[in-house]
Amino acid sequence: MGKKEKTAAEESDQLQDQNLAAEEPQATDTENQTESPENKGVEVEELEDLQQEISELKDKNLRMRAEFDNFKRRTMREKIELMNTAAQDTLAAILPVLDDFDRAKKNADDEKTTEQFSEGVTLVYNKLWGAFRQRGLRKMESTGETFDPELHEAVTEIPAPSEELKGKVIDTIETGFFLKEKIIRHAKVVVGK
């Protein structure tokens, strides 16, 4: 057996040693090194930057949610307002007919006239007004009230018959109307001065 056998045996032992060394966990350089203060400072700065970024993102998220909630509320409010006043144009177009109805009823109720408001017409008149009231239409009371330019449109001024009627509505020429709480027609009035 000479040198060749020894060498083969030695080579075999060396291969076994290498395999064992590969199977054993090797300590890395970073584990063997202790962390330097510079590395810790960099990591702390990175951590603070990330925490600040997280805080900013949370704040942005909170603000976006609040904006969206405000948008939803505003949209719902506008939708409800639109539904409440959707019939405004139609009702405003019918107001002159209601005025004529009121004049005819007032004339029929006058004792000096021979005109009559039949029972059937009275029923239709009451039913019509009932339907309009359900939709939120109501008359504006003006006569005897203090003149308010927000509600009344002064057609003319006349001398007040008494001191207490100065600045008040003496007569209503055309009745004003509200739809829900919105004015759809201002009252045309005569004001005492």
ABEGO torsion letter per residue (X at the ends): XBAAAAAAAAAAAAAAAAAAAAABBBBBAAAABBBBAAAAAAAAAAAAAAAAAAAAAAAAAAAAAAAAAAAAAAAAAAAAAAAAAAAAAAAAAAAAAAAAAAAAAAAAABAABABBBBAAAAAAAAAAAAAAAAAGBBBBBABGBBBBAAABBBABBBBBABAAABGBBABBABBBBBBEABBABBBBBBBBX
